[in-house]
Amino acid sequence: MAALASTFFSSTPKISRCSSSNPLTKFSVAKSNRLNLISPIVVSAVREKFVLNSELWNEESSSSSSSSHNSLKKLVDTFFVVCASVALSVSVFVTDVDSASAFVVTPQRKLQTDELATVRLFQENTPSVVYITNLASRQDAFTLDVLEVPQGSGSGFVWDAQGHIVTNYHVIRGASDLKVTLADQSTYDAKVVGFDQDKDVAVLSIDAPKDKLRPIPIGVSADLLVGQKVYAIGNPFGLDHTLTTGVISGLRREISSAATGRPIQDVIQTDAAINPGNSGGPLLDSAGNLIGINTAIYSPSGASSGVGFSIPVDTVSGIVDQLVKFGKVTRPILGIKFAPDQSVEQLGVSGVLVLDAPPNGPAGKAGLRSTKRDTYGRLILGDVITSVNGKKVSNGSDLYRILDQCKVGESVIVEVLRGDHIEKIPVTLEPKPDES
């Protein structure tokens, strides 16, 4: 009995620690250590039980009092079962903590399908987005030294492998020097290829290795639908490569150019967060294709209020092609100055009132009349344009929309209200003289 007790309650053997980083390997080693601990205990217990049973059998054969021997045998069997149970419990539960920790495996983070698509879209298109810094020359009042001071920043994107960068005109306006920073934080000096003030589009050029230039995939904006997902990548408040998501809230909106006040038609409205610094950045569809340039927000505070506007890519593509080829956009004009829409409405007339038609301009050459005063100071109204090529003109936006669909050198029929009668006058459109 003393030998049996010493076998069960002796000090527990030390288990060697597993240094392998593989959880499965660590588990197998820990399991092997437990077997090594249990095996000698069980074998010893069986051996002791066998010896006791042999002694009891010899005693039974030589003694006549079998009942007392049976009671002793049952008592020994019960004691054996209890000791064996205690030994197994100690070997399983009172072991080294490191062995148990092998079962604790940190699961990898699982993303939903839409999350994976968004992450992939951002990773694939981020190399195409650039950070533009607008530098202006300032002269120190005391030293008279000329310094370049950052006066603004914005976003842009790589258009082609030749190093052309597309952005908004108001991002580069008034700059004496421009810096373009790519996704790998390399910075290059940029030159202005051309710009279109009326549509707020500009094209820059940088001399960067082609392996660093990742042109953005060009999509189509003609088949967009309200409600589809969109993604905006830019540098709001100088925080480079920020992704915001939203949906298309509206189509065919109209905003005014920040430079000339000329209306920009067919603008995309989105609720994707667009803040100062996002201007010039791309608006992408769920396939990662360019569908617009983020250009303006509607906000009293200047921060995002859920109403942002993007110039559609179909409009941008035609402008960029002309700027890259010719350095300017050739857009036809009538060569007139017209009254504000509110003034015409007060007169009870629907159309565009001609205030001035210079004689050397297309309208002046065709014979359109300007508004003037007679010798007594009375106001004599000029011609009121009511239609162009049969398309009704109710305000200045209608006139611009029609002219955008025409070409330089094209002859159009301008219908005007002169006095109390209608006249149709052919006018040959000419390019804007100061377009650059």
C-alpha positions in Angstrom: 0.0 0.0 0.0 2.8 2.4 0.8 4.4 1.6 -2.5 1.1 2.2 -4.3 0.6 5.5 -2.5 4.1 6.7 -3.3 3.6 5.8 -6.9 0.4 8.0 -7.2 1.3 10.9 -5.1 5.0 11.4 -6.0 6.0 14.7 -7.6 4.7 15.3 -11.1 7.4 14.9 -13.8 8.2 18.1 -15.7 6.9 18.4 -19.2 9.3 19.8 -21.8 8.1 23.1 -23.4 7.5 23.2 -27.1 9.1 26.1 -28.9 7.6 25.5 -32.3 5.5 28.2 -33.7 3.2 25.7 -35.4 0.0 25.2 -33.3 -0.4 21.6 -34.6 3.1 20.7 -33.8 2.8 22.1 -30.3 -0.4 20.2 -29.8 1.1 16.9 -30.8 4.1 17.4 -28.5 1.8 18.4 -25.6 -0.3 15.3 -26.2 2.8 13.1 -26.3 4.0 14.6 -22.9 0.6 13.7 -21.3 0.9 10.1 -22.5 4.4 9.9 -21.1 3.0 11.1 -17.8 0.0 8.8 -17.7 1.7 5.6 -18.9 4.0 4.9 -15.9 1.2 5.6 -13.4 -1.2 3.2 -15.1 1.4 0.5 -15.5 2.5 0.8 -11.9 -1.1 0.7 -10.7 -1.8 -2.5 -12.7 1.3 -4.1 -11.4 0.4 -3.3 -7.8 -3.1 -4.6 -8.3 -1.8 -7.8 -9.8 0.5 -8.4 -6.8 -2.3 -7.8 -4.3 -4.7 -10.1 -6.2 -2.0 -12.8 -6.1 -1.5 -12.4 -2.4 -5.2 -12.5 -1.7 -5.6 -15.6 -3.8 -2.9 -17.4 -1.9 -4.5 -16.3 1.4 -7.9 -17.5 0.3 -6.5 -21.0 -0.6 -5.0 -21.4 2.8 -7.7 -19.9 5.0 -11.2 -21.1 5.7 -12.7 -17.7 6.4 -13.6 -16.7 2.8 -16.1 -14.0 3.7 -13.6 -11.8 5.4 -11.2 -12.2 2.5 -13.9 -11.2 0.0 -14.6 -8.0 1.9 -10.9 -7.1 1.9 -10.7 -7.8 -1.9 -13.6 -5.4 -2.5 -12.0 -2.8 -0.4 -8.7 -3.0 -2.3 -10.5 -2.8 -5.6 -12.4 0.3 -4.6 -9.2 1.9 -3.3 -7.5 1.1 -6.6 -10.3 2.7 -8.7 -10.2 5.9 -6.6 -6.4 6.3 -6.8 -6.5 5.6 -10.6 -9.1 8.3 -11.1 -7.2 10.9 -9.1 -4.0 10.1 -11.0 -5.7 10.5 -14.4 -7.4 13.8 -13.3 -4.1 15.3 -12.1 -2.3 14.3 -15.3 -4.9 15.9 -17.5 -5.8 19.1 -15.7 -2.8 19.9 -13.6 -0.3 20.4 -16.5 1.8 23.2 -17.9 -0.2 26.2 -19.2 1.8 26.4 -22.4 0.4 23.1 -23.5 -3.1 24.4 -23.1 -2.3 27.6 -24.9 -1.5 25.7 -28.0 -5.2 25.3 -28.5 -5.8 29.1 -28.6 -5.6 30.2 -32.3 -6.5 33.8 -33.3 -8.8 33.6 -36.3 -8.1 35.8 -39.4 -10.4 38.8 -39.9 -13.1 37.9 -42.4 -14.5 40.7 -44.7 -17.8 40.6 -46.4 -17.9 40.4 -50.2 -18.8 44.1 -50.7 -16.0 45.1 -48.3 -13.5 43.0 -50.2 -14.6 44.7 -53.5 -14.2 48.2 -52.0 -10.7 47.4 -50.6 -9.7 46.0 -54.0 -11.0 49.0 -55.8 -9.1 51.4 -53.5 -5.8 49.4 -53.8 -6.0 49.2 -57.6 -6.9 52.9 -58.2 -4.9 54.6 -55.5 -1.7 54.6 -57.7 -3.6 56.7 -60.3 -4.5 59.5 -57.9 -2.0 62.4 -57.3 -1.7 65.3 -54.9 -1.3 68.8 -56.5 0.3 71.7 -54.6 -0.3 75.2 -55.9 2.6 77.6 -55.3 2.5 81.3 -55.6 5.4 83.8 -55.7 5.4 86.3 -52.8 7.9 89.1 -52.1 9.1 89.6 -48.6 8.3 93.1 -47.4 11.6 93.5 -45.5 14.2 91.6 -47.5 12.5 91.9 -50.9 13.3 88.2 -51.5 10.8 86.3 -53.7 9.5 83.2 -52.0 7.2 80.5 -53.2 4.3 80.0 -50.8 1.7 77.3 -51.0 -1.6 78.9 -51.7 -3.7 75.9 -52.2 -3.8 72.2 -52.9 -6.0 69.6 -54.6 -6.2 66.3 -56.3 -5.8 64.9 -59.8 -5.3 61.7 -61.6 -3.0 60.2 -64.3 -4.7 60.3 -67.7 -2.2 58.4 -69.8 1.3 56.9 -69.8 2.8 60.1 -71.3 2.5 61.9 -68.0 -0.7 63.9 -68.5 -2.5 64.8 -65.2 -6.1 65.9 -65.2 -7.5 68.2 -62.5 -9.8 71.2 -62.0 -8.8 74.6 -63.3 -9.6 76.3 -60.0 -7.0 74.0 -58.4 -4.1 75.5 -60.5 -5.5 79.0 -61.0 -3.0 81.8 -60.1 -0.1 79.4 -59.6 3.5 80.4 -60.4 4.6 76.9 -59.8 3.0 73.5 -59.5 4.1 70.3 -57.7 2.6 66.8 -58.3 3.1 64.1 -55.7 2.5 60.5 -56.8 1.2 57.7 -54.6 4.8 56.6 -53.7 5.4 60.2 -52.4 7.8 61.1 -55.2 7.3 64.7 -56.3 7.7 66.3 -59.7 7.4 69.7 -61.2 4.4 70.1 -63.4 3.8 72.2 -66.5 0.4 73.4 -67.7 -0.6 71.9 -71.0 -3.9 73.8 -71.2 -7.1 74.5 -69.4 -10.8 75.2 -70.1 -12.1 77.8 -67.7 -15.7 77.4 -68.8 -15.8 73.7 -67.8 -13.3 74.0 -64.9 -10.9 71.4 -66.4 -7.1 71.6 -66.7 -4.3 69.3 -68.0 -0.8 69.2 -66.6 2.3 67.3 -67.7 5.0 65.7 -65.5 8.3 64.1 -66.5 8.1 60.8 -64.5 9.2 57.3 -65.3 6.5 55.3 -67.1 6.7 52.5 -64.5 5.4 55.0 -61.9 2.5 56.2 -64.0 -0.7 54.2 -63.7 -3.4 55.7 -66.0 -6.9 55.5 -64.5 -9.5 53.3 -66.4 -11.9 55.6 -68.3 -15.6 54.8 -68.1 -18.8 56.1 -69.5 -21.2 58.6 -67.9 -24.1 58.5 -70.4 -25.7 55.3 -68.9 -25.4 56.2 -65.2 -28.4 55.6 -62.9 -29.5 57.3 -59.7 -28.8 55.1 -56.8 -25.7 53.2 -58.1 -22.7 53.2 -55.8 -19.8 55.6 -56.4 -16.4 56.1 -54.8 -14.3 59.3 -54.4 -10.6 59.2 -53.9 -8.7 62.5 -53.1 -6.7 64.5 -50.6 -9.2 66.4 -48.4 -7.5 68.9 -46.0 -4.2 67.5 -47.1 -4.9 64.0 -46.0 -3.6 62.1 -49.0 -5.5 59.2 -50.6 -8.7 59.3 -48.7 -11.6 57.1 -49.8 -15.2 58.1 -49.4 -18.3 56.2 -50.7 -21.8 57.1 -51.6 -24.4 56.9 -54.3 -25.5 58.9 -57.3 -28.1 61.3 -55.9 -29.0 63.0 -59.1 -28.2 63.4 -62.8 -28.2 66.3 -65.3 -27.6 68.9 -62.7 -26.3 72.3 -63.6 -23.6 74.4 -61.8 -21.6 77.5 -62.7 -18.0 77.6 -63.5 -16.0 79.1 -60.6 -13.8 81.0 -63.1 -16.2 82.4 -65.7 -19.7 81.8 -64.3 -20.6 79.9 -67.4 -23.0 77.0 -66.6 -21.7 73.4 -66.7 -24.5 71.0 -67.8 -25.2 67.3 -67.1 -23.3 67.4 -63.8 -23.4 64.3 -61.5 -24.7 64.9 -58.0 -23.5 62.5 -55.2 -23.6 62.2 -51.5 -20.1 60.8 -51.3 -18.2 63.1 -48.9 -16.3 65.7 -50.9 -14.3 68.3 -49.0 -11.7 71.0 -49.8 -8.8 69.2 -51.3 -11.0 66.6 -53.1 -11.3 68.9 -56.1 -9.9 67.4 -59.2 -10.0 63.9 -57.9 -11.8 61.0 -59.6 -15.3 59.7 -59.0 -15.4 56.0 -59.7 -18.1 53.4 -60.3 -18.2 50.0 -58.6 -16.0 48.6 -61.4 -13.3 51.1 -60.7 -13.8 53.1 -63.9 -13.7 57.0 -64.0 -17.1 58.5 -64.4 -16.5 62.1 -63.3 -14.2 64.7 -61.7 -15.1 66.0 -58.3 -15.4 69.7 -58.6 -17.8 71.4 -56.2 -19.9 71.0 -53.1 -23.0 72.8 -51.9 -22.3 73.8 -48.3 -22.7 76.9 -46.2 -19.8 75.9 -44.0 -17.4 74.9 -46.7 -17.3 71.2 -45.5 -19.2 68.3 -46.9 -22.9 68.4 -46.4 -23.8 65.4 -48.6 -24.3 67.4 -51.8 -21.3 67.1 -54.1 -21.0 67.6 -57.8 -18.8 66.0 -60.5 -18.2 66.8 -64.1 -19.2 63.8 -66.2 -16.3 61.9 -67.9 -18.0 62.1 -71.3 -17.6 65.9 -71.1 -14.1 65.7 -69.7 -12.8 63.3 -72.4 -13.6 65.7 -75.3 -12.0 68.6 -73.5 -8.8 66.7 -72.5 -8.3 65.4 -76.1 -8.4 69.0 -77.4 -6.1 70.3 -74.7 -3.5 67.6 -75.3 -3.6 68.0 -79.1 -3.9 71.8 -79.4 -3.3 73.2 -75.9 -6.7 74.9 -75.9 -10.4 74.2 -76.4 -12.0 75.7 -79.4 -15.5 76.5 -78.4 -18.0 78.5 -80.6 -19.5 81.8 -79.5 -22.1 84.2 -80.8 -20.1 87.2 -79.6 -22.7 88.9 -77.5 -23.3 90.2 -74.0 -26.7 89.5 -72.6 -28.8 90.7 -69.7 -29.3 88.7 -66.5 -32.2 86.3 -66.6 -34.0 88.1 -63.8 -34.0 91.4 -65.7 -35.6 89.8 -68.7 -38.3 88.2 -66.6 -39.2 91.6 -65.2 -39.7 92.8 -68.7 -42.2 90.0 -69.2 -40.2 88.5 -72.1 -38.9 84.9 -72.5 -35.5 84.7 -74.1 -32.0 86.2 -74.0 -31.9 90.0 -74.3 -28.8 91.2 -76.3 -27.1 94.0 -74.4 -24.1 94.4 -76.7 -23.2 92.8 -80.1 -19.7 94.2 -81.2 -19.6 94.9 -84.9 -16.4 92.7 -85.3 -18.1 89.7 -83.6 -20.3 87.0 -85.2 -23.6 88.4 -84.1 -22.6 92.0 -85.0 -21.5 90.9 -88.4 -24.9 89.2 -88.9 -26.8 92.3 -87.9 -28.1 91.6 -84.4 -29.0 94.8 -82.6 -27.8 95.8 -79.2 -29.7 97.5 -76.3 -29.1 101.3 -76.3 -30.5 104.7 -75.3 -31.8 107.3 -77.6 -31.0 111.0 -77.5 -33.5 111.6 -74.8 -32.0 108.9 -72.5 -34.8 106.4 -73.1 -33.9 102.7 -73.2 -34.3 101.0 -76.5 -34.3 97.2 -76.1 -32.1 95.2 -78.4 -33.0 91.9 -80.0 -34.3 89.1 -77.8 -33.1 85.6 -78.9 -35.9 83.1 -78.6 -34.4 80.1 -80.4 -31.3 78.8 -82.2 -31.7 76.2 -85.0 -35.3 75.7 -83.9 -34.4 75.0 -80.3 -36.1 77.2 -77.8 -34.0 79.6 -75.7 -35.6 80.7 -72.4 -32.5 81.8 -70.6 -28.7 82.0 -70.8 -28.2 78.4 -69.8 -30.3 77.2 -72.8 -28.2 79.3 -75.1 -24.9 77.9 -73.7 -26.3 74.4 -73.9 -27.1 74.8 -77.6 -23.8 76.4 -78.5 -21.9 73.6 -76.8 -23.4 71.2 -79.3 -22.2 73.3 -82.3 -18.8 73.7 -83.9 -16.7 76.6 -84.9 -17.5 77.8 -88.4 -21.0 76.3 -88.3 -23.9 78.5 -89.5 -26.9 78.7 -87.2 -30.3 80.3 -87.6 -31.0 82.7 -84.7 -34.6 83.7 -84.2 -35.0 87.0 -82.5 -37.8 89.2 -81.2 -37.3 92.7 -82.7 -39.9 95.1 -81.6 -43.2 93.4 -82.1 -42.2 91.0 -84.8 -40.0 87.8 -85.2 -36.9 87.7 -87.5 -34.6 84.8 -88.4 -31.0 85.7 -88.9 -28.2 83.4 -90.0 -25.0 83.6 -87.9 -21.6 82.0 -88.5 -20.1 80.9 -85.2 -16.5 81.9 -84.4 -14.0 80.7 -81.7 -13.6 82.7 -78.6 -10.7 85.1 -79.1 -9.1 84.9 -75.7 -9.6 81.1 -75.3 -6.4 79.4 -74.1 
